[in-house]
Amino acid sequence: MFKVLDTCARYRLGEIDAKQAIEKLKLKSVNSSEIDLKNIVSNYCSVFTPNENIKF
């Protein structure tokens, strides 16, 4: 759980990009564009965000 929250926080702060976040979260992304990668990470991280007002 900590690793997921840490990865989502680092992504949101811009320390890592969507591709790195996908790899760290071990999500599938078959030949996805940058926009698709961002959507995958945003949707995944929004599940773990306690405050629904935070946008990824």
C-alpha positions as protocol buffer text, in pm:
chain_id: "A"
residue {
  index: 1
  type: MET
  ca { x: 0 y: 0 z: 0 }
}
residue {
  index: 2
  type: PHE
  ca { x: 281 y: 243 z: 87 }
}
residue {
  index: 3
  type: LYS
  ca { x: 452 y: 180 z: -247 }
}
residue {
  index: 4
  type: VAL
  ca { x: 131 y: 261 z: -438 }
}
residue {
  index: 5
  type: LEU
  ca { x: 68 y: 581 z: -243 }
}
residue {
  index: 6
  type: ASP
  ca { x: 434 y: 684 z: -274 }
}
residue {
  index: 7
  type: THR
  ca { x: 433 y: 624 z: -650 }
}
residue {
  index: 8
  type: CYS
  ca { x: 107 y: 815 z: -696 }
}
residue {
  index: 9
  type: ALA
  ca { x: 240 y: 1106 z: -490 }
}
residue {
  index: 10
  type: ARG
  ca { x: 568 y: 1117 z: -684 }
}
residue {
  index: 11
  type: TYR
  ca { x: 372 y: 1111 z: -1011 }
}
residue {
  index: 12
  type: ARG
  ca { x: 145 y: 1392 z: -897 }
}
residue {
  index: 13
  type: LEU
  ca { x: 444 y: 1601 z: -788 }
}
residue {
  index: 14
  type: GLY
  ca { x: 612 y: 1547 z: -1124 }
}
residue {
  index: 15
  type: GLU
  ca { x: 908 y: 1351 z: -987 }
}
residue {
  index: 16
  type: ILE
  ca { x: 829 y: 1061 z: -1219 }
}
residue {
  index: 17
  type: ASP
  ca { x: 642 y: 1049 z: -1548 }
}
residue {
  index: 18
  type: ALA
  ca { x: 346 y: 830 z: -1642 }
}
residue {
  index: 19
  type: LYS
  ca { x: 563 y: 562 z: -1799 }
}
residue {
  index: 20
  type: GLN
  ca { x: 772 y: 525 z: -1482 }
}
residue {
  index: 21
  type: ALA
  ca { x: 458 y: 519 z: -1268 }
}
residue {
  index: 22
  type: ILE
  ca { x: 309 y: 243 z: -1488 }
}
residue {
  index: 23
  type: GLU
  ca { x: 625 y: 36 z: -1439 }
}
residue {
  index: 24
  type: LYS
  ca { x: 637 y: 90 z: -1061 }
}
residue {
  index: 25
  type: LEU
  ca { x: 267 y: 13 z: -1022 }
}
residue {
  index: 26
  type: LYS
  ca { x: 305 y: -294 z: -1247 }
}
residue {
  index: 27
  type: LEU
  ca { x: 13 y: -192 z: -1466 }
}
residue {
  index: 28
  type: LYS
  ca { x: -38 y: -312 z: -1821 }
}
residue {
  index: 29
  type: SER
  ca { x: 13 y: -66 z: -2105 }
}
residue {
  index: 30
  type: VAL
  ca { x: 46 y: -221 z: -2449 }
}
residue {
  index: 31
  type: ASN
  ca { x: 177 y: 38 z: -2696 }
}
residue {
  index: 32
  type: SER
  ca { x: -21 y: 317 z: -2531 }
}
residue {
  index: 33
  type: SER
  ca { x: 23 y: 684 z: -2612 }
}
residue {
  index: 34
  type: GLU
  ca { x: 138 y: 932 z: -2348 }
}
residue {
  index: 35
  type: ILE
  ca { x: -220 y: 1049 z: -2296 }
}
residue {
  index: 36
  type: ASP
  ca { x: -338 y: 691 z: -2245 }
}
residue {
  index: 37
  type: LEU
  ca { x: -59 y: 629 z: -1994 }
}
residue {
  index: 38
  type: LYS
  ca { x: -156 y: 940 z: -1800 }
}
residue {
  index: 39
  type: ASN
  ca { x: -521 y: 829 z: -1795 }
}
residue {
  index: 40
  type: ILE
  ca { x: -428 y: 483 z: -1670 }
}
residue {
  index: 41
  type: VAL
  ca { x: -217 y: 624 z: -1386 }
}
residue {
  index: 42
  type: SER
  ca { x: -476 y: 890 z: -1300 }
}
residue {
  index: 43
  type: ASN
  ca { x: -759 y: 638 z: -1284 }
}
residue {
  index: 44
  type: TYR
  ca { x: -555 y: 392 z: -1078 }
}
residue {
  index: 45
  type: CYS
  ca { x: -425 y: 653 z: -833 }
}
residue {
  index: 46
  type: SER
  ca { x: -766 y: 813 z: -786 }
}
residue {
  index: 47
  type: VAL
  ca { x: -884 y: 488 z: -623 }
}
residue {
  index: 48
  type: PHE
  ca { x: -619 y: 528 z: -351 }
}
residue {
  index: 49
  type: THR
  ca { x: -676 y: 899 z: -291 }
}
residue {
  index: 50
  type: PRO
  ca { x: -864 y: 967 z: 32 }
}
residue {
  index: 51
  type: ASN
  ca { x: -974 y: 1312 z: -84 }
}
residue {
  index: 52
  type: GLU
  ca { x: -1187 y: 1303 z: -398 }
}
residue {
  index: 53
  type: ASN
  ca { x: -1104 y: 1667 z: -477 }
}
residue {
  index: 54
  type: ILE
  ca { x: -745 y: 1583 z: -572 }
}
residue {
  index: 55
  type: LYS
  ca { x: -700 y: 1556 z: -948 }
}
residue {
  index: 56
  type: PHE
  ca { x: -411 y: 1361 z: -1096 }
}
